[in-house]
Every structure is written in C-alpha cells, then in structure tokens.
C-alpha cells in the first residue's frame, strides 16, 4: 500500500503580539527586538501578528497591554523591568491580568548575590525586581538583575522579558521557544532565502511572481513567500509550515529547487552567507589572491573584505588612491588618459584595476571610482556615477553604474557590487 503523506489539517498558528516598552524607543533608539524575535519564531513555524512600541506612560501601556491580552494567544513584552520609578511593566500587567504581584524573597536574595559578586551593595529599589505576577514563574536572567516571567492564564501565554538584548536573547532560547514548541508541538517550519544585488526589487518580483502565485501549498504544507530589500541587498525568501517535520523539509527542498531554477546564477548566496564570505570562499578554494584600489569608497571595500575571518589567505592589499596623482603614481594610471577622461571614467577604472593587480602580483584586481556626492558632480558626471573595474588573468573589464541614494548608500552599494562582479568573473558568469 502506498501512503500519500502530507501536512494536511494544519494546526492553526497562534496569534502573537510583541510589545516593546521604553520611551527611548520613540526617541531615536533602534529597536532590534522585532527582527530578532521574529526570526526565531519563524524557525518554529510562528510569526508576529502585531508589534508595538510604547513609552513609559502607564495610561498608554494599559491601553496597549489590554488590547493585546484580549485578542492574542501569546504576548511577549520586552522592557520596563528595571528598579526605577519609570519601570512599570510588572504593575501594568498585574492590572490587566488581575493578578497581584507577589514578592519572592528567593529572587531578591539572588539579586543581592549578583551585586555582592561584584563587590556592590544592592540598593533597596532593586527589591522591586523580585515581584512576580501571581501564578507566574520566573525566567532566569544570567546577564542582568531582573528575572523574566512566564504566565499561563485564560488559555494564553504571557512572557514578560527585560529590555536589553543581551538579557532578552538568552531567555528567548532557554524559555520562550521551548515553551512555545511544547504548547504547539505539531508546528514545524523550514525557511529558505536567496540574496541578490544589482537587480531591482520590482524586477525580481516580476521574475518570481508566477512561482509565488503557483505555489501556495506543497504536500498539504503551507508556503509563505516574501521579498525584502535592505542595504542594497534583495532577499527572496519563503517559509514552509506543516505538522510533520520530514514532510515539511521535503516540501521546502522542492520549493527551493524551483526558486533556483528561476533565479539561475543571479543570486550570490543562500540563507546566512554574506557576499564578502561568498567571495572569500571562492578565492580561498581556488587558491587565488586579490588586491583592490579604491577611490570614492575610501577603504570601505577593503573593510568588507577583511571583516571576514581568514581574509589574509587571499587578500594581499588595498590602496586608497583618492587623489588623481595617487592613481597615477601608485597604480600607473596614464596621465594623458587621466587628463583627457577624468578620474571618474571607464578608462581610469580599467587602468586602476589592472594596475593594482600587477603591482600586488595578485590574480584579481578590483577598482572603484565614482562621484559619491553630494558635491563633485558635473553635467556629464552626476552624483551616483560609478565605474567598477575587474582585472583577472584573462581580461580587464569595466562596468558602469548610476546609483541612487546619499553618499554612504552609494559608497556601500559600490563596494558590494564590486564583490558581486568579482564573484561572477571568477565563476565565468559575466
């Protein structure tokens, strides 16, 4: 008998809300909790339905907490567990859940020990951190004084977590994810992503849209697709959710194969590998050496390369030849070409790439020259005009780009584009 296994009769995913507390979050501080928690929840087949940032105002906190408590199955709150007057999270949750705060002397003793271990005396205010909602259990905090809390009530699960990421993240792994997996044991998820550069979000959307429309379910498992643009990188991703782990993995493999067939060679990496890491691996495996010559990027390309551990195996040197004289003296750019075409030109970019390759005796040379702005533009050479040269054993080729954005965005994208062009040159794709 042949059994046709599938992920039919999917267990509905719980509705999850994240509440981040702190006036500083509304005054310019970057809130990284949504990305961190969202990614980890995705790994177990769950996702955040709503995310809120609320200041240290008891009235506003009461409003946000109450709404989340009414409509969601799981609530995660982050922040407001400190010892000071404006740390009100415990008090507001007590009001919303109608559960009094109970002082746990053993928690206070643990907090006292943490201060004592650093040769400090605990201030009386820190005892506030020893209060738990009635019926809640504490979540250990090895990196701070405030314990977290988990409360199961009214068919819901409430996680009360500290605000600092180095305290919240370990609790996420040690308690939140295991508890959710235990509460929803028949939810499994596999996520896959492909990273691209040099193509617009709309272009890639047009390319993959037929596949997205076609594949909403595979073997009864649900498939969720997405496109994300961040810092010049386009990420195409999908997630497969189901109730049987092996079937979910097989379904994800099938979807991934179809994505690869459509994307061809335009994506530079899968999942968590960065573009510099991909290029580093290519050069290292082939035993090839690289040198770079930068003008408008001012060393950013060299930084991206040397951020990769082990870069000394393939990276020989980087020259920041910002001035025209430096390009001629250091890289051998022809003075007549420089005077006739200007520093921002195809001819100079090509000579820069070839010059650094020959001077460094490397296998490949990369060059970047352009107008990063906001000054320096002319009628013929606007802000964002960038030339990238790639010189290898067989040829030297130059690519022209007209990039958008501010100075930092143009510089950053230029550096990344140069690495992708090098990747394609090594693989014979361009």
C-alpha positions as CSV (number, residue, x, y, z in Angstrom):
1,X,0.0,0.0,0.0
2,X,1.4,3.4,-0.9
3,X,0.8,6.1,1.7
4,X,0.4,9.6,0.3
5,X,1.8,11.6,3.3
6,X,1.0,15.3,3.6
7,X,0.8,18.2,6.0
8,X,-3.0,18.5,5.7
9,X,-5.1,19.6,8.6
10,X,-2.6,22.2,9.7
11,X,-2.7,23.3,13.2
12,X,-3.6,27.0,13.2
13,X,-0.6,29.1,14.2
14,X,-1.2,31.1,17.4
15,X,-1.7,34.8,17.2
16,X,1.4,36.5,18.7
17,X,1.9,40.1,19.7
18,X,5.2,41.8,20.7
19,X,5.1,44.9,22.9
20,X,8.4,46.8,23.4
21,X,8.3,49.2,26.3
22,X,10.5,52.3,26.7
23,X,10.3,56.0,25.9
24,X,13.8,55.8,24.3
25,X,12.3,53.6,21.5
26,X,10.2,56.5,20.4
27,X,13.1,59.0,20.6
28,X,15.5,57.6,18.0
29,X,16.9,54.4,19.5
30,X,16.8,51.5,17.1
31,X,14.5,48.6,18.2
32,X,16.2,45.4,17.2
33,X,13.8,43.1,19.1
34,X,11.3,42.7,16.3
35,X,13.9,41.3,13.9
36,X,15.5,39.0,16.5
37,X,12.3,37.6,17.9
38,X,10.5,37.4,14.5
39,X,13.4,35.4,13.0
40,X,13.5,32.9,15.9
41,X,9.7,32.5,15.9
42,X,9.8,31.8,12.2
43,X,12.1,28.9,12.9
44,X,9.4,27.1,14.7
45,X,6.6,28.0,12.3
46,X,5.2,31.0,14.1
47,X,5.2,34.7,13.4
48,X,4.5,38.0,15.0
49,X,1.0,39.3,14.1
50,X,1.5,42.8,15.6
51,X,4.3,44.7,17.1
52,X,4.0,47.8,19.3
53,X,6.4,50.3,20.8
54,X,5.0,52.2,23.8
55,X,6.6,54.8,26.1
56,X,6.8,54.6,29.9
57,X,3.4,56.0,30.3
58,X,1.0,53.9,32.5
59,X,-2.1,55.1,30.7
60,X,-0.8,54.2,27.2
61,X,0.8,51.0,28.5
62,X,-2.6,49.9,30.0
63,X,-4.3,50.5,26.7
64,X,-1.8,48.6,24.6
65,X,-1.5,45.7,27.1
66,X,-5.2,45.3,27.4
67,X,-5.8,45.2,23.7
68,X,-3.1,42.6,23.2
69,X,-4.4,40.5,26.1
70,X,-7.9,40.4,24.6
71,X,-7.0,39.4,21.1
72,X,-3.9,37.3,21.2
73,X,-2.8,33.8,22.2
74,X,0.7,34.7,23.0
75,X,2.1,38.1,24.2
76,X,5.7,38.9,24.6
77,X,6.6,42.2,26.4
78,X,10.1,43.5,26.5
79,X,11.4,46.2,28.7
80,X,10.3,48.1,31.8
81,X,11.6,45.6,34.4
82,X,14.3,47.8,36.0
83,X,14.3,49.1,39.6
84,X,13.5,52.7,38.9
85,X,10.2,54.7,39.1
86,X,9.5,54.5,35.4
87,X,9.8,50.7,35.1
88,X,6.1,50.0,35.2
89,X,5.6,46.8,33.2
90,X,5.1,44.5,36.2
91,X,2.5,46.8,37.6
92,X,0.5,47.3,34.4
93,X,0.5,43.6,33.7
94,X,-0.8,43.0,37.2
95,X,-3.7,45.3,36.5
96,X,-4.5,43.8,33.1
97,X,-4.3,40.1,34.1
98,X,-6.0,40.9,37.5
99,X,-3.2,39.1,39.3
100,X,-1.5,40.7,42.3
101,X,2.3,41.0,42.4
102,X,3.9,38.7,45.0
103,X,7.3,39.4,46.4
104,X,9.5,36.3,46.1
105,X,12.3,36.6,48.7
106,X,14.4,33.9,46.9
107,X,14.5,36.1,43.9
108,X,15.6,39.1,46.0
109,X,18.3,37.0,47.5
110,X,19.6,36.1,44.0
111,X,19.7,39.7,43.0
112,X,21.6,40.6,46.2
113,X,24.1,37.8,45.4
114,X,24.7,39.3,41.9
115,X,25.5,42.7,43.4
116,X,27.7,41.1,46.1
117,X,29.7,39.1,43.5
118,X,30.7,42.5,42.0
119,X,31.6,43.9,45.4
120,X,28.5,46.1,45.5
121,X,25.6,46.5,47.9
122,X,22.1,46.2,46.4
123,X,20.0,49.4,46.5
124,X,16.6,48.9,48.2
125,X,14.9,49.8,44.9
126,X,16.2,46.6,43.3
127,X,13.9,44.5,45.5
128,X,11.1,45.6,43.1
129,X,12.6,43.2,40.6
130,X,11.7,40.3,42.9
131,X,7.9,40.7,42.4
132,X,6.1,38.1,40.2
133,X,2.6,38.0,38.9
134,X,0.5,35.6,41.0
135,X,0.8,32.2,39.2
136,X,3.8,33.2,37.1
137,X,7.1,31.5,37.3
138,X,10.5,33.3,36.9
139,X,12.8,33.1,33.9
140,X,16.4,33.1,34.9
141,X,18.5,36.1,33.9
142,X,22.2,35.2,33.9
143,X,23.2,38.6,32.4
144,X,21.2,41.0,34.5
145,X,19.3,41.5,37.7
146,X,15.7,41.4,36.5
147,X,14.2,37.9,36.1
148,X,11.7,37.4,33.3
149,X,8.3,35.9,33.9
150,X,6.0,33.4,32.2
151,X,2.3,33.3,33.0
152,X,-0.2,30.9,31.6
153,X,-3.7,32.1,32.1
154,X,-7.1,32.2,30.3
155,X,-5.7,30.0,27.6
156,X,-2.9,32.5,26.9
157,X,0.8,32.6,27.4
158,X,2.4,35.8,28.6
159,X,6.2,36.3,28.5
160,X,7.5,39.3,30.4
161,X,11.1,39.9,29.4
162,X,13.8,42.5,30.1
163,X,14.7,45.1,27.5
164,X,18.4,44.8,27.0
165,X,19.1,42.4,24.1
166,X,21.9,40.5,25.9
167,X,19.4,39.6,28.6
168,X,16.4,39.0,26.4
169,X,18.1,36.8,23.8
170,X,19.2,34.0,26.2
171,X,15.7,33.9,27.7
172,X,14.3,33.6,24.2
173,X,16.4,30.4,23.7
174,X,16.1,28.9,27.2
175,X,12.4,29.5,27.8
176,X,10.3,31.2,25.2
177,X,11.0,28.9,22.2
178,X,10.9,25.7,24.2
179,X,7.6,26.7,25.9
180,X,6.0,27.5,22.5
181,X,7.2,24.3,21.0
182,X,5.7,22.4,23.9
183,X,2.4,24.3,23.6
184,X,2.2,23.8,19.8
185,X,4.1,20.5,19.2
186,X,2.6,20.0,15.7
187,X,4.0,23.1,14.1
188,X,7.2,22.7,12.0
189,X,8.8,25.2,9.8
190,X,11.7,25.5,7.3
191,X,12.8,28.9,5.9
192,X,15.0,29.5,2.9
193,X,16.4,32.7,1.5
194,X,18.3,33.8,-1.6
195,X,20.3,37.0,-1.7
196,X,20.9,39.2,-4.8
197,X,22.4,42.5,-5.8
198,X,22.3,44.5,-9.0
199,X,18.7,43.9,-9.7
200,X,15.7,46.0,-8.5
201,X,13.0,44.7,-6.2
202,X,10.4,45.2,-8.9
203,X,12.4,43.2,-11.4
204,X,12.9,40.3,-9.2
205,X,9.2,40.4,-8.2
206,X,8.2,40.2,-11.9
207,X,10.6,37.2,-12.2
208,X,9.3,35.1,-9.3
209,X,5.6,36.2,-9.2
210,X,4.4,33.3,-11.4
211,X,6.1,30.9,-8.9
212,X,4.7,32.7,-5.9
213,X,1.1,32.5,-7.4
214,X,1.6,28.9,-8.3
215,X,3.0,27.5,-5.0
216,X,0.8,28.3,-2.0
217,X,0.8,24.7,-0.8
218,X,3.1,21.7,-1.3
219,X,2.0,18.3,0.0
220,X,-0.5,20.0,2.2
221,X,2.1,22.3,3.8
222,X,1.5,26.0,3.5
223,X,4.1,28.1,1.7
224,X,4.7,31.8,2.5
225,X,6.8,33.9,0.1
226,X,8.5,37.3,0.6
227,X,10.9,39.8,-0.8
228,X,13.0,42.1,1.4
229,X,15.3,45.0,0.3
230,X,17.9,46.1,2.8
231,X,21.2,48.0,2.3
232,X,21.3,47.3,-1.4
233,X,20.7,43.6,-1.0
234,X,17.5,42.0,-2.2
235,X,16.4,38.9,-0.3
236,X,13.9,36.4,-1.8
237,X,12.6,34.1,0.8
238,X,10.0,31.5,1.5
239,X,8.8,29.5,4.5
240,X,7.1,26.1,4.6
241,X,4.9,25.3,7.6
242,X,3.4,22.0,8.4
243,X,2.7,19.4,11.1
244,X,5.2,16.7,10.0
245,X,8.9,17.6,10.1
246,X,10.2,15.3,7.4
247,X,7.4,16.3,5.0
248,X,8.0,20.0,5.7
249,X,11.7,19.5,4.8
250,X,10.9,17.6,1.6
251,X,8.4,20.3,0.6
252,X,11.0,23.0,1.3
253,X,13.5,21.2,-0.8
254,X,11.1,21.1,-3.7
255,X,10.2,24.8,-3.5
256,X,13.9,25.7,-3.2
257,X,14.7,23.7,-6.4
258,X,12.1,25.7,-8.3
259,X,13.4,29.0,-7.0
260,X,17.0,28.1,-8.0
261,X,15.7,27.2,-11.5
262,X,14.1,30.6,-11.9
263,X,16.9,32.7,-10.3
264,X,19.7,30.9,-12.1
265,X,23.1,32.5,-11.4
266,X,21.8,35.9,-10.3
267,X,21.7,35.1,-6.6
268,X,25.1,35.2,-4.8
269,X,24.2,33.2,-1.7
270,X,21.7,31.3,0.3
271,X,20.5,31.7,3.8
272,X,23.0,33.4,6.1
273,X,26.1,33.7,3.9
274,X,27.2,37.3,3.2
275,X,28.6,38.4,-0.2
276,X,32.1,39.0,1.3
277,X,32.0,35.5,2.8
278,X,31.0,34.0,-0.6
279,X,33.8,35.8,-2.4
280,X,36.3,34.8,0.3
281,X,35.3,31.1,-0.1
282,X,35.7,31.3,-3.8
283,X,39.1,32.8,-3.7
284,X,40.3,30.5,-0.9
285,X,39.1,27.3,-2.5
286,X,40.8,28.3,-5.8
287,X,44.0,29.5,-4.1
288,X,43.6,32.9,-5.8
289,X,44.8,36.3,-4.5
290,X,43.0,39.7,-4.6
291,X,44.1,43.3,-4.3
292,X,41.9,46.4,-4.6
293,X,42.2,50.0,-5.5
294,X,39.6,52.4,-4.1
295,X,38.7,56.0,-4.8
296,X,35.2,57.1,-3.8
297,X,34.7,54.2,-1.4
298,X,37.7,55.3,0.7
299,X,38.6,51.9,2.1
300,X,35.1,50.5,2.6
301,X,35.7,47.7,0.1
302,X,38.8,46.6,2.0
303,X,36.9,46.7,5.3
304,X,34.2,44.5,4.0
305,X,36.8,42.0,2.7
306,X,38.8,42.0,5.9
307,X,35.7,41.7,8.1
308,X,35.8,38.1,7.0
309,X,37.9,35.9,9.3
310,X,40.8,34.4,7.4
311,X,41.0,37.1,4.8
312,X,44.8,37.0,4.9
313,X,44.6,33.8,3.0
314,X,43.5,35.6,-0.2
315,X,43.7,39.3,0.3
316,X,47.0,40.9,-0.4
317,X,46.4,44.7,-0.1
318,X,44.1,47.6,-0.6
319,X,45.1,51.0,-1.9
320,X,43.0,54.1,-1.2
321,X,44.1,56.2,-4.2
322,X,41.8,59.1,-3.6
323,X,43.8,61.9,-5.4
324,X,44.4,61.8,-9.1
325,X,48.2,62.0,-8.5
326,X,47.9,58.9,-6.3
327,X,46.1,57.0,-9.0
328,X,48.9,57.8,-11.5
329,X,51.8,57.3,-9.1
330,X,50.6,54.3,-7.1
331,X,48.7,52.4,-9.9
332,X,50.3,53.5,-13.0
333,X,47.3,55.3,-14.5
334,X,48.3,57.1,-17.7
335,X,48.5,60.9,-17.1
336,X,47.2,61.6,-20.6
337,X,44.2,59.3,-20.0
338,X,43.6,61.0,-16.7
339,X,43.7,64.5,-18.1
340,X,41.5,63.6,-21.1
341,X,38.9,61.4,-19.5
342,X,39.0,62.4,-15.8
343,X,39.3,60.2,-12.7
344,X,35.7,59.0,-13.0
345,X,35.8,57.2,-16.2
346,X,35.8,53.7,-17.7
347,X,39.4,54.1,-18.9
348,X,40.8,55.1,-15.5
349,X,38.8,52.4,-13.7
350,X,40.3,49.8,-16.0
351,X,43.8,51.0,-15.5
352,X,43.3,51.2,-11.7
353,X,42.1,47.5,-11.6
354,X,44.9,46.3,-13.9
355,X,47.5,48.5,-12.1
356,X,46.8,47.1,-8.6
357,X,46.7,43.6,-9.9
358,X,50.2,44.0,-11.5
359,X,51.7,46.0,-8.6
360,X,50.5,43.5,-6.0
361,X,51.1,40.4,-8.2
362,X,47.6,39.2,-7.4
363,X,45.3,37.0,-9.5
364,X,42.5,39.6,-9.4
365,X,42.3,43.3,-9.1
366,X,39.2,45.3,-8.2
367,X,38.8,49.1,-8.7
368,X,36.1,51.6,-7.8
369,X,36.0,55.3,-8.9
370,X,32.9,57.5,-8.9
371,X,31.0,60.5,-7.7
372,X,29.6,59.7,-4.2
373,X,28.3,63.2,-3.7
374,X,26.8,65.4,-2.6
375,X,29.4,67.6,-4.2
376,X,31.8,66.9,-7.1
377,X,29.2,66.3,-9.8
378,X,29.2,67.8,-13.3
379,X,26.7,67.8,-16.1
380,X,28.3,64.8,-17.7
381,X,29.2,63.1,-14.4
382,X,26.2,63.2,-12.0
383,X,26.2,62.1,-8.3
384,X,26.0,58.3,-8.3
385,X,28.0,57.7,-11.4
386,X,30.4,54.8,-10.6
387,X,32.8,52.7,-12.6
388,X,34.0,49.4,-11.3
389,X,36.9,47.6,-12.8
390,X,37.7,43.9,-12.6
391,X,41.1,42.7,-13.8
392,X,41.8,39.0,-13.9
393,X,44.2,36.5,-15.5
394,X,42.3,36.6,-18.8
395,X,40.9,40.1,-19.2
396,X,40.1,43.5,-17.6
397,X,36.5,44.6,-17.8
398,X,34.8,47.8,-16.5
399,X,31.1,48.2,-15.5
400,X,29.3,51.5,-15.4
401,X,26.5,52.2,-12.8
402,X,24.3,55.2,-12.0
403,X,23.4,54.6,-8.3
404,X,20.8,56.4,-6.2
405,X,21.0,57.4,-2.6
406,X,23.1,59.5,-0.3
407,X,26.9,59.4,0.0
408,X,27.0,56.5,2.3
409,X,24.5,54.4,0.3
410,X,26.4,55.0,-3.0
411,X,29.7,54.0,-1.4
412,X,28.2,50.9,0.3
413,X,26.4,49.7,-2.8
414,X,29.5,50.3,-5.0
415,X,31.6,48.1,-2.7
416,X,29.0,45.3,-2.7
417,X,28.5,45.5,-6.5
418,X,32.3,45.2,-7.0
419,X,32.4,42.0,-4.9
420,X,29.5,40.5,-6.9
421,X,31.2,41.4,-10.2
422,X,34.3,39.7,-8.9
423,X,32.2,36.6,-8.0
424,X,30.8,36.4,-11.5
425,X,34.2,36.9,-13.1
426,X,35.7,34.0,-11.1
427,X,32.8,31.8,-12.0
428,X,32.8,32.9,-15.6
429,X,29.2,34.3,-15.4
430,X,29.9,37.7,-16.9
